[in-house]
């Protein structure tokens, strides 16, 4: 009865852990005071390295008094040119100005501003911009949504007119330039948007003059600001490729000091351009338009340094790191894909010759030194991504030749990690390197997530704030590595327990991983947590042996669906501005706009599939597994038969990374990151299993439950090359986990150990059990057969 209830109980545990992880919401302690007026001052291209007390004294004093942050100016066009930035500001959503522009640059775009009455203005192209964003782009933006949400708005300058124009093109109050005394103009409406110029020159002296001119205009705005007003200063756009982070400052009652942030980024000191429109309405206590804004109102958090120069250095340094990350990430993943492809080609002949034959004929075995070198290379390849993540703890981007510094630091960390795995106790055992590498990878990513994901933000193998996709939690690459590492750790650990305990071990390890991935405090990835729940359920269902039957697949599917439905209900019950991605999607489905989300996700999947180097890693890893490792000579089927928990972990990893990439819009990126870890370790373990495929145990006196092979005084771990038997649960005693052969273990398999293969009289494999971790009995040569015994030794290991 208990055995039949086990799948039900394990499913309930996974579901409870998943929903608990996803439903908890952190209290960030943020504040958002109200004001009677809002003045939004925009300067296209303004960055934090343009701000200093001598050249921009007004902005410097404003930053000392107010809250500051780094502004990501992502729009529907890459890069975000000034006209796109102003249009996105007024839409509260990712928007783009219609028209054909060369990719990678921002040519001057003339915007026609008509003044029919001398009071307001009219943009005749606004209607075409609305149609373009509604029908041609996938974000469903409505240009002019901000102006339409207030009774009256003021625009100063052509850029501000684009942001303040209503959807039909009307600007309520307009001035082409800032008056000498703008007090009356700024006090005529609750919302004023001011264009103080563009900072875009590459010459440092000219750029400084542009910033100084914008600062002088800002001084006139601050001198004429209405009472009880909030003044927001924003570098509203890029001016060329590549994208950069820009200035964001808020000054007003209740906005003294602290970092500007937003729920859309969940990262202190970061907010998006699309957050400014909802911030304006929240401060003015105006209702948000339905189904229009993607941004969330900005808030302040109080952990900013007291010294402004030190505070400004943080966003400026983040901008430099993000710019360097863009240059380095491309060649890193390209080199990683090339290295893993070359290593896969090098492993193929070793797999063909790794299996020793019992007879006098057969290919010469590969030199042990060559095998040892290839094993170290496989370990290094598997540790490349965790080492690259850890390299961002060193500020490599601050010096000249940033790429060279990054490569040097990463190489040193790979060497150090490989050495640590090589000299870890138990390295000689078949699963020794796999367990050590999986543990290191999980530890690196897990500790980073537990400490705020600082290494992933703007990291080479993390995510860039310039892209605007994610600012906190687990990124795509980190998710793939963490899923693979956590499930392999669970499989390695479960294999060391008796068969009945393995599902419990797998659920325990996997459940903790689900909490780390899905918790808003930590990984903040609801889709990843749902995908990992499915993977853990699959792994727990087959980790004790047997195939993935219909009933087991049903329980795994039910667990994933239960977590999804449970979290969806919890998320939908929250206020609209507090919902996660799943809750927002379901709300969009309910009001008929869910198709835009599906379209964006499918488009993202296609673009990522075509352009990402991780696609090559995923496809190359799948090809190596299918065409080589899973072949009769590849060793992986034998490994799965001997170690069903490892088979379960790899199957669960495949399910989780496949779902995570598909649902998250990252195609094969999650799978590619996981393959960079899993495939080298699978190849190494297959090599070791094949190397011991003809090893046999020497039966003892035959007492029930006794050891099945003679062990010399040195113990079972005294062999020069370890094997699978030492990975058993009881000091390396071999036991049959399933039927002998190169297939997967059958249901009802025994406790951990290695099973032998049937052998015919031709000297191929005869029945018996492997003990490759043990030294061979005295007088037997390498590959020699031990005479068959009349009574086979039992495969059961007594408790205790």
C-alpha positions in Angstrom: 0.0 0.0 0.0 2.8 2.4 0.9 4.6 1.6 -2.3 1.5 2.5 -4.3 1.1 5.8 -2.4 4.7 6.8 -2.9 4.2 8.5 -6.3 1.2 10.4 -4.9 3.1 11.6 -1.8 6.2 12.6 -3.7 4.0 14.5 -6.2 2.3 16.4 -3.4 5.7 17.3 -1.9 7.0 18.7 -5.2 3.7 20.6 -5.7 3.8 22.1 -2.2 7.4 23.2 -2.6 6.8 24.7 -6.0 3.8 26.7 -5.0 5.4 27.8 -1.8 8.4 29.0 -3.6 6.5 30.9 -6.3 3.8 32.4 -4.1 5.9 34.2 -1.5 6.5 37.9 -2.3 9.3 39.9 -0.7 8.6 43.3 1.0 11.2 45.6 -0.4 10.4 48.4 2.0 9.9 50.9 -0.8 8.1 54.2 -0.6 6.3 56.2 -3.3 5.1 59.7 -2.1 2.5 61.8 -3.9 2.9 65.2 -5.5 0.7 67.9 -7.1 2.9 68.4 -10.2 5.4 66.3 -12.1 8.1 67.8 -14.3 9.8 65.3 -16.5 13.1 66.5 -17.9 14.7 64.5 -20.7 18.2 64.6 -22.2 18.8 62.0 -24.9 22.1 60.2 -24.5 22.9 61.6 -21.0 25.0 59.0 -19.0 26.4 59.0 -15.5 29.9 59.5 -16.7 28.7 62.9 -18.0 27.8 64.1 -14.5 30.3 65.8 -12.3 30.2 68.7 -9.8 32.2 71.1 -12.0 30.6 70.6 -15.4 27.0 69.8 -14.3 26.6 71.4 -10.9 22.8 71.6 -11.0 22.4 67.9 -11.8 25.0 67.1 -9.2 23.2 68.9 -6.4 19.9 67.4 -7.5 21.4 63.9 -7.3 22.8 64.7 -3.8 19.3 65.7 -2.6 17.2 63.1 -4.5 17.1 59.5 -5.5 19.2 58.2 -8.4 19.3 55.1 -10.6 20.5 53.5 -13.8 17.9 53.8 -16.6 17.6 51.1 -19.2 16.2 52.8 -22.3 15.0 49.7 -24.2 12.3 50.3 -26.8 10.8 48.4 -29.7 13.8 49.5 -31.9 17.4 48.6 -31.4 19.2 50.9 -30.6 16.7 53.2 -29.0 17.1 56.4 -31.0 15.9 59.7 -29.5 12.5 59.6 -31.3 12.0 56.0 -30.1 12.9 57.0 -26.5 10.5 59.9 -26.4 7.7 57.8 -28.0 8.3 54.9 -25.5 8.2 57.4 -22.6 4.8 58.7 -23.7 3.4 55.1 -24.3 4.6 53.4 -21.1 5.4 50.5 -23.3 8.0 49.5 -25.8 7.4 51.6 -28.9 9.2 52.7 -32.0 8.7 55.5 -34.5 7.7 54.3 -38.0 10.1 54.5 -40.9 13.1 52.7 -42.3 16.4 53.3 -40.6 19.8 51.7 -41.0 20.5 49.1 -38.3 23.1 50.0 -35.7 22.7 53.8 -36.0 20.5 56.7 -35.1 20.3 59.2 -38.0 18.4 62.4 -37.4 14.7 61.9 -37.6 12.6 65.0 -38.4 9.3 65.1 -36.5 6.8 67.6 -37.9 5.3 69.7 -35.1 2.5 72.0 -36.3 1.2 75.0 -34.2 -2.3 75.9 -35.5 -3.3 78.1 -32.6 -0.1 79.2 -30.8 -1.1 77.4 -27.6 -0.8 73.8 -28.3 0.6 71.8 -31.2 -0.2 68.9 -33.4 1.8 66.0 -34.7 0.4 64.9 -38.0 2.5 61.7 -38.0 1.2 60.5 -34.6 -1.7 58.6 -36.0 0.6 56.6 -38.3 2.9 55.9 -35.3 -0.1 54.5 -33.3 -1.1 52.2 -36.3 2.5 51.1 -36.7 2.9 50.1 -33.0 -0.6 48.5 -32.8 -0.5 46.5 -36.0 3.2 46.0 -37.0 4.9 45.5 -33.6 4.2 42.8 -31.0 4.1 44.9 -27.9 0.7 46.5 -28.5 2.0 50.0 -27.4 -0.3 53.0 -27.5 1.7 56.2 -28.1 0.2 59.0 -26.2 -1.2 56.9 -23.4 0.5 59.0 -20.7 -1.0 62.3 -22.0 -4.4 60.7 -22.4 -4.3 59.7 -18.7 -4.1 63.3 -17.4 -6.3 66.3 -18.0 -3.6 68.6 -19.3 0.1 68.3 -20.2 2.9 70.7 -21.3 5.6 69.9 -23.8 8.8 72.0 -24.3 10.9 71.1 -27.4 10.2 68.7 -30.3 11.2 65.5 -28.3 8.9 66.4 -25.5 6.1 66.9 -28.1 6.5 63.3 -29.2 6.1 62.1 -25.6 3.2 64.5 -24.7 1.1 64.1 -27.9 -2.2 62.3 -27.4 -2.9 59.3 -29.7 -4.6 61.6 -32.2 -1.6 64.0 -32.2 -2.7 66.9 -30.1 -0.3 68.5 -27.6 -2.2 70.5 -25.0 0.5 73.2 -24.3 3.6 73.6 -26.4 6.7 75.7 -26.5 9.5 75.0 -29.0 12.2 76.2 -26.6 12.4 76.7 -22.9 11.5 80.3 -21.9 13.8 82.3 -19.7 11.2 82.1 -17.0 9.1 79.0 -17.5 7.2 79.2 -14.2 3.9 80.1 -15.7 4.2 77.4 -18.4 5.2 74.7 -16.0 2.4 75.5 -13.6 -0.3 75.5 -16.2 -0.7 71.6 -16.2 -0.1 68.8 -13.7 2.4 67.2 -16.1 5.2 69.0 -17.9 7.7 67.3 -20.2 10.9 69.2 -21.1 13.5 68.4 -23.8 16.8 70.0 -22.6 18.8 68.7 -25.6 20.9 65.8 -26.7 24.3 64.6 -25.5 25.7 62.6 -28.3 29.1 63.7 -29.5 32.1 61.3 -29.4 34.6 64.1 -28.7 35.0 64.4 -24.9 35.2 68.2 -25.0 32.1 68.6 -27.2 30.2 66.1 -25.2 31.0 68.0 -22.0 29.8 71.2 -23.6 26.5 69.5 -24.5 26.1 68.2 -21.0 26.8 71.7 -19.6 24.2 73.2 -21.8 21.6 70.7 -20.7 22.5 71.3 -17.1 22.0 75.1 -17.5 18.5 74.5 -18.9 17.8 72.1 -16.0 18.7 74.9 -13.6 16.0 77.2 -15.1 13.5 74.4 -14.8 14.3 73.8 -11.1 14.2 77.5 -10.4 10.6 77.7 -11.8 9.2 74.4 -10.6 5.7 74.5 -9.1 5.2 73.9 -5.4 4.9 70.3 -4.2 6.3 69.0 -7.4 8.4 66.0 -8.4 11.2 66.6 -11.0 12.4 63.6 -12.9 15.5 63.8 -15.0 16.1 61.0 -17.5 18.6 60.2 -20.3 15.7 59.0 -22.4 17.6 57.3 -25.2 20.8 56.1 -26.8 22.3 58.1 -29.6 24.2 55.3 -31.4 25.1 51.6 -31.0 25.8 50.0 -28.7 23.2 50.6 -26.0 24.2 52.1 -22.7 22.7 52.8 -19.3 21.6 56.3 -18.6 20.9 58.9 -15.9 17.7 58.7 -13.8 17.2 61.2 -10.9 14.0 62.0 -8.9 13.9 65.1 -6.7 10.8 66.1 -4.6 9.1 65.7 -1.3 9.6 62.1 -0.1 12.2 61.3 -2.7 15.2 62.4 -0.7 18.2 60.1 -1.1 18.1 56.4 -1.8 18.1 54.4 -5.0 15.4 54.5 -7.7 14.1 51.1 -8.6 11.0 49.4 -10.0 9.1 46.1 -9.6 9.8 45.6 -13.3 13.5 45.2 -12.5 13.4 44.0 -8.9 17.0 45.3 -8.6 17.9 48.3 -6.4 19.2 51.2 -8.5 17.7 50.0 -11.8 14.6 51.1 -13.6 13.3 51.1 -17.2 12.2 53.8 -19.5 8.7 52.3 -19.6 8.5 52.8 -15.8 8.5 56.6 -16.0 4.9 56.9 -17.3 3.3 54.7 -14.6 5.5 56.6 -12.1 4.1 59.9 -13.2 0.5 58.6 -12.8 1.2 57.0 -9.4 2.7 60.2 -8.0 -0.2 62.2 -9.3 -2.6 59.6 -7.9 -4.2 59.0 -11.3 -5.6 55.6 -12.3 -3.5 53.5 -14.6 -4.9 52.8 -18.1 -5.9 49.2 -18.6 -3.8 46.9 -20.7 -1.5 49.7 -21.9 1.5 50.1 -19.6 4.1 47.3 -19.3 6.2 49.4 -16.8 5.7 49.6 -13.1 5.8 52.7 -10.9 9.3 53.6 -9.6 10.0 53.6 -5.9 13.0 54.4 -3.6 15.0 52.1 -1.4 17.4 53.3 1.3 20.7 51.5 0.8 22.6 54.2 -1.2 26.0 55.3 0.0 26.1 58.7 1.7 28.9 59.9 -0.5 27.4 60.9 -3.9 30.7 60.3 -5.8 30.8 56.7 -4.5 27.1 56.3 -5.3 27.4 57.6 -8.8 30.5 55.4 -9.4 28.3 52.3 -9.0 25.9 53.0 -11.9 28.8 54.3 -14.0 30.8 51.2 -13.3 27.7 49.0 -14.1 27.5 50.8 -17.5 31.1 50.1 -18.3 30.7 46.4 -17.3 27.5 46.1 -19.4 29.3 47.6 -22.4 32.3 45.3 -22.0 30.0 42.3 -21.4 28.5 42.8 -24.9 31.9 42.7 -26.6 33.2 39.7 -24.7 30.1 37.4 -24.5 29.9 36.7 -28.2 33.4 35.4 -28.6 33.3 33.5 -25.3 30.3 31.4 -26.3 31.6 30.9 -29.8 35.0 29.6 -28.4 33.1 27.4 -25.9 31.0 25.9 -28.7 34.1 25.3 -30.8 36.0 23.8 -27.9 33.2 21.4 -27.0 32.8 20.4 -30.7 36.5 19.6 -30.9 36.5 17.7 -27.7 33.5 15.6 -28.9 35.4 14.7 -32.0 38.4 13.7 -29.9 36.3 11.5 -27.6 34.8 9.4 -30.4 37.9 7.2 -31.0 38.4 6.7 -27.3 34.8 5.4 -26.9 35.4 3.0 -29.8 38.5 1.6 -28.2 37.7 2.0 -24.5 35.9 -1.4 -24.1 38.5 -4.1 -23.3 37.9 -7.5 -24.9 38.5 -10.7 -22.9 40.1 -12.6 -25.7 43.6 -12.2 -27.2 42.2 -10.3 -30.3 41.0 -6.8 -30.4 42.3 -3.2 -30.7 45.1 -2.0 -28.6 43.8 -0.1 -25.6 44.4 3.7 -25.5 47.3 4.8 -23.4 46.2 5.5 -19.9 48.0 8.9 -20.1 46.0 9.9 -23.1 42.8 8.8 -21.4 43.8 10.8 -18.2 44.4 13.9 -20.3 41.1 13.6 -22.1 39.3 13.2 -18.8 40.9 16.4 -17.5 39.8 18.2 -20.7 36.3 17.0 -20.2 36.3 18.2 -16.7 37.6 21.6 -17.8 35.0 21.9 -20.5 32.2 21.1 -18.0 33.5 23.8 -15.6 33.9 26.5 -18.3 30.5 28.2 -17.7 30.7 28.1 -13.9 34.2 29.5 -14.1 33.1 32.2 -16.5 30.4 33.2 -14.0 32.8 33.3 -11.1 35.3 35.5 -13.2 32.9 38.4 -12.9 33.8 38.7 -9.2 37.0 40.3 -10.5 36.5 43.8 -12.1 38.2 42.8 -15.4 36.2 45.4 -17.3 37.9 48.4 -15.7 41.3 48.1 -17.4 42.6 48.1 -20.9 42.2 44.9 -23.0 39.2 43.8 -21.0 38.7 40.7 -23.1 42.2 39.5 -22.4 41.8 40.0 -18.7 38.6 38.2 -18.7 40.0 35.3 -20.6 43.0 35.1 -18.2 40.8 35.1 -15.1 38.4 32.5 -16.6 41.3 30.2 -17.6 42.9 30.4 -14.2 39.5 29.5 -12.6 39.0 26.6 -15.0 42.5 25.2 -14.1 41.9 25.6 -10.4 38.5 24.0 -10.6 39.8 21.1 -12.7 42.6 20.5 -10.1 40.1 20.6 -7.3 38.0 17.9 -9.0 41.1 15.8 -9.8 42.3 15.7 -6.2 38.9 15.3 -4.6 38.6 12.1 -2.7 36.8 9.5 -4.8 37.9 10.9 -8.1 39.0 7.4 -9.3 35.4 6.1 -9.0 33.2 6.1 -12.0 30.9 8.9 -10.8 33.5 10.7 -8.8 34.2 13.5 -11.4 30.5 13.8 -12.3 29.5 14.4 -8.7 32.3 16.8 -8.0 31.7 18.9 -11.2 27.9 19.0 -10.6 28.5 20.0 -7.0 30.8 22.8 -8.0 28.5 24.1 -10.7 25.5 24.1 -8.4 27.4 25.7 -5.6 28.7 28.6 -7.8 25.3 29.4 -9.3 23.4 28.8 -6.1 25.6 31.0 -3.9 25.4 33.7 -6.5 21.6 33.6 -6.4 21.5 33.4 -2.6 23.7 36.6 -2.5 21.6 38.6 -4.9 22.8 37.4 -8.3 25.5 40.0 -8.5 27.7 37.9 -10.7 24.9 37.4 -13.3 23.9 41.0 -13.6 25.9 42.4 -16.6 28.1 39.2 -16.5 29.4 37.5 -19.6 27.3 34.4 -18.9 24.6 36.3 -17.1 22.2 38.9 -18.4 22.7 42.5 -19.5 20.7 45.4 -18.1 21.2 46.9 -21.6 19.0 44.3 -23.1 16.1 45.0 -20.7 15.0 41.3 -20.4 16.0 40.6 -16.8 17.7 42.5 -14.0 17.6 40.1 -11.0 17.5 36.4 -10.3 18.5 33.5 -12.6 19.4 34.2 -16.2 19.1 31.8 -19.1 22.6 30.4 -18.8 22.5 30.2 -15.0 19.1 28.4 -15.2 20.5 25.7 -17.5 23.6 25.2 -15.4 21.7 25.1 -12.1 19.1 22.7 -13.4 21.7 20.3 -14.7 24.0 20.6 -11.7 21.2 20.2 -9.1 19.6 17.2 -10.8 23.0 15.5 -11.4 23.8 16.1 -7.7 20.5 14.6 -6.8 21.2 11.6 -9.0 24.7 11.1 -7.7 23.5 11.3 -4.1 20.4 9.1 -4.7 22.6 6.4 -6.2 24.4 6.0 -2.9 21.2 5.1 -1.1 19.1 2.0 -1.2 16.6 1.7 -4.0 13.6 2.6 -1.9 15.2 5.8 -0.6 16.2 7.2 -4.0 13.0 9.0 -4.9 12.9 10.7 -1.5 16.5 11.9 -2.0 15.8 13.1 -5.5 12.7 15.0 -4.4 14.6 16.6 -1.5 17.4 17.9 -3.6 15.1 18.8 -6.5 12.6 20.5 -4.2 15.3 22.7 -2.7 16.4 23.6 -6.3 12.8 24.5 -7.2 12.6 26.9 -4.2 15.8 28.6 -5.2 14.8 29.0 -8.8 11.2 30.1 -8.2 11.4 32.2 -5.0 11.0 36.0 -5.7 13.6 36.5 -3.1 16.1 34.4 -5.0 15.9 33.1 -8.6 12.6 34.9 -9.4 12.0 32.6 -12.4 8.5 31.2 -12.2 8.7 29.5 -15.7 12.0 27.9 -14.7 10.5 26.7 -11.4 7.6 25.1 -13.3 10.0 23.4 -15.8 12.2 22.2 -13.0 9.2 20.8 -11.2 8.4 18.6 -14.2 12.1 17.5 -14.4 12.3 16.6 -10.7 9.0 14.6 -11.0 10.4 12.6 -14.0 13.7 12.0 -12.2 12.0 10.9 -9.0 9.7 8.6 -11.0 12.5 6.5 -12.6 15.5 7.0 -10.3 14.9 3.5 -8.7 15.0 1.7 -12.0 12.6 0.9 -14.8 11.3 2.9 -17.7 9.3 6.1 -17.9 5.9 4.3 -18.0 2.6 6.0 -18.8 1.7 6.2 -15.1 5.0 7.7 -14.1 4.8 10.2 -16.9 1.3 11.0 -15.8 2.4 11.8 -12.2 5.2 14.0 -13.5 2.8 15.9 -15.7 0.3 16.3 -12.9 2.9 17.7 -10.6 4.0 20.3 -13.2 0.4 21.2 -14.0 -0.5 21.4 -10.3 2.3 23.9 -9.6 1.4 25.9 -12.7 -2.3 26.1 -11.8 -1.6 26.7 -8.1 0.8 29.6 -8.8 -1.5 31.0 -11.5 -4.4 31.2 -9.0 -2.2 32.8 -6.4 -0.7 35.3 -8.9 -4.0 36.3 -10.3 -5.2 37.2 -6.9 -2.6 39.9 -6.5 -3.0 43.5 -7.5 -2.2 44.1 -11.2 1.1 45.9 -10.5 2.3 43.0 -8.3 1.7 40.1 -10.6 4.5 38.0 -12.0 4.9 37.0 -15.7 2.5 34.1 -15.4 -0.2 36.2 -13.8 0.1 39.0 -16.3 -0.1 36.5 -19.2 -3.3 34.9 -17.8 -4.8 38.3 -17.3 -3.9 39.2 -20.9 -5.6 36.0 -22.1 -8.7 36.9 -20.2 -8.9 40.3 -21.8 -8.1 39.1 -25.3 -4.5 40.4 -25.6 -2.7 37.2 -24.7 -1.9 36.6 -28.4 0.7 39.4 -28.3 2.6 37.6 -25.5 2.5 34.3 -27.5 3.7 36.1 -30.6 6.6 37.7 -28.7 7.6 34.4 -27.2 7.5 32.6 -30.5 9.4 35.4 -32.2 12.0 35.3 -29.4 12.4 31.6 -29.7 13.0 31.8 -33.5 15.5 34.6 -33.2 17.4 33.0 -30.4 17.4 29.6 -32.2 19.0 31.2 -35.3 21.4 33.6 -33.6 22.7 32.1 -30.4 25.9 30.1 -30.1 24.2 28.1 -27.4 22.1 26.5 -30.1 25.3 24.9 -31.5 26.1 23.6 -28.1 22.7 22.1 -27.6 22.6 20.5 -31.1 26.2 19.2 -30.9 25.6 17.7 -27.4 22.4 16.0 -28.6 24.3 14.6 -31.7 27.1 13.3 -29.5 24.7 11.6 -27.1 22.4 10.1 -29.8 25.0 9.1 -32.4 27.8 8.0 -30.1 27.1 7.7 -26.4 23.8 5.9 -26.8 25.1 3.4 -29.3 26.0 -0.1 -28.2 29.7 0.9 -28.2 29.1 4.3 -26.6 28.8 3.2 -23.0 25.9 5.5 -21.9 23.3 2.8 -22.0 25.5 0.6 -19.8 26.0 3.5 -17.5 22.2 4.0 -17.3 21.7 0.3 -16.5 24.3 0.3 -13.7 23.2 3.7 -12.3 19.5 4.3 -12.8 19.6 7.4 -10.6 22.0 9.1 -13.0 19.8 8.1 -15.9 16.9 9.6 -14.1 18.8 12.8 -13.4 19.8 13.2 -17.1 16.2 12.5 -18.3 14.8 15.0 -15.8 17.4 17.6 -17.0 16.3 17.1 -20.6 12.7 17.6 -19.7 13.3 20.7 -17.5 15.7 22.5 -19.9 13.4 21.8 -22.9 10.4 23.2 -21.2 12.3 26.1 -19.6 13.7 27.2 -23.0 10.4 26.8 -24.9 8.2 28.5 -22.4 10.7 31.2 -21.6 11.3 32.3 -25.1 15.0 31.3 -25.1 14.7 28.3 -27.5 17.7 26.0 -27.0 19.8 28.4 -24.8 18.8 26.8 -21.5 19.5 23.3 -23.1 22.8 24.5 -24.5 24.0 25.8 -21.1 23.0 22.5 -19.5 24.7 20.5 -22.3 27.9 22.3 -21.7 27.9 20.6 -18.2 26.1 17.3 -18.8 27.6 16.1 -22.1 31.3 16.2 -21.0 30.4 14.4 -17.8 28.3 11.8 -19.5 31.2 11.1 -21.9 33.7 10.8 -19.1 31.5 8.4 -17.1 30.8 6.3 -20.3 34.6 6.0 -20.8 35.1 4.8 -17.3 32.3 2.3 -17.5 33.5 0.9 -20.8 37.0 0.6 -19.4 35.7 -1.8 -16.8 33.2 -3.6 -18.9 35.2 -6.9 -18.7 36.0 -6.7 -15.0 34.6 -9.5 -12.9 34.3 -10.1 -9.1 35.7 -13.1 -7.3 33.0 -14.7 -5.2 33.7 -15.3 -1.5 32.5 -18.3 0.6 29.0 -17.6 -0.7 27.4 -16.6 2.5 24.2 -14.7 1.9 24.7 -10.9 1.7 28.4 -11.3 1.7 30.8 -9.3 -0.6 30.9 -10.7 -4.1 34.6 -10.2 -4.7 37.8 -10.7 -2.8 39.1 -7.5 -1.4 42.8 -7.2 -0.5 44.0 -5.4 2.6 44.2 -2.2 0.6 40.4 -2.1 0.4 38.2 -1.6 -2.5 39.5 1.9 -3.4 43.1 0.8 -3.7 43.0 0.3 -7.5 44.9 2.7 -9.7 41.8 3.5 -11.9 38.4 3.6 -10.1 35.2 2.2 -11.5 31.6 2.1 -10.8 31.4 -0.4 -8.0 33.0 2.0 -5.5 30.0 4.2 -6.0 27.8 1.8 -4.2 26.1 2.5 -1.0 28.1 0.1 1.1 31.7 0.8 0.7 32.0 -0.2 -2.9 30.3 -3.6 -2.9 29.0 -4.3 -6.3 25.3 -5.2 -6.7 23.0 -5.6 -9.6 20.9 -2.6 -10.3 19.1 -4.3 -13.1 19.5 -6.9 -15.8 23.0 -7.2 -17.2 23.5 -5.6 -20.5 23.8 -2.3 -22.2 20.2 -1.3 -21.7 18.5 0.6 -18.9 17.8 -1.1 -15.6 14.5 -2.7 -15.2 12.0 -1.9 -12.5 12.6 -3.8 -9.3 16.4 -3.4 -9.6 18.6 -3.8 -6.5 20.8 -1.5 -4.6 23.6 0.7 -6.0 26.4 -1.0 -7.8 27.3 -2.3 -11.2 25.8 -5.1 -13.2 27.8 -7.3 -15.4 26.9 -8.4 -19.0 26.1 -11.7 -20.4 29.0 -13.3 -22.2 29.1 -16.1 -24.7 31.8 -18.7 -25.2 33.5 -16.5 -27.7 35.0 -14.5 -24.9 32.7 -11.5 -25.1 30.7 -10.8 -21.9 29.6 -13.6 -19.6 27.3 -13.4 -16.7 28.7 -11.9 -13.5 28.9 -8.6 -11.7 31.5 -5.9 -12.1 33.9 -4.8 -9.5 36.1 -2.3 -11.3 37.0 -0.4 -8.2 38.7 -3.4 -6.8 42.2 -4.6 -7.7 42.2 -7.8 -9.7 43.0 -11.0 -7.8 46.6 -12.1 -7.8 47.5 -14.2 -10.8 44.9 -12.8 -13.1 45.9 -10.7 -16.0 44.2 -7.6 -17.5 41.1 -8.8 -19.3 41.3 -12.4 -18.0 38.1 -14.2 -17.1 37.5 -15.5 -13.6 36.1 -19.1 -13.8 32.4 -19.3 -13.3 31.2 -20.4 -9.9 28.5 -23.0 -9.3 26.5 -20.6 -7.1 26.4 -16.9 -8.1 26.9 -14.5 -5.3 23.9 -12.6 -4.1 23.5 -8.9 -5.1 21.7 -7.9 -1.9 23.5 -5.8 0.6 22.4 -6.3 4.2 21.3 -3.2 6.1 24.1 -1.9 8.4 
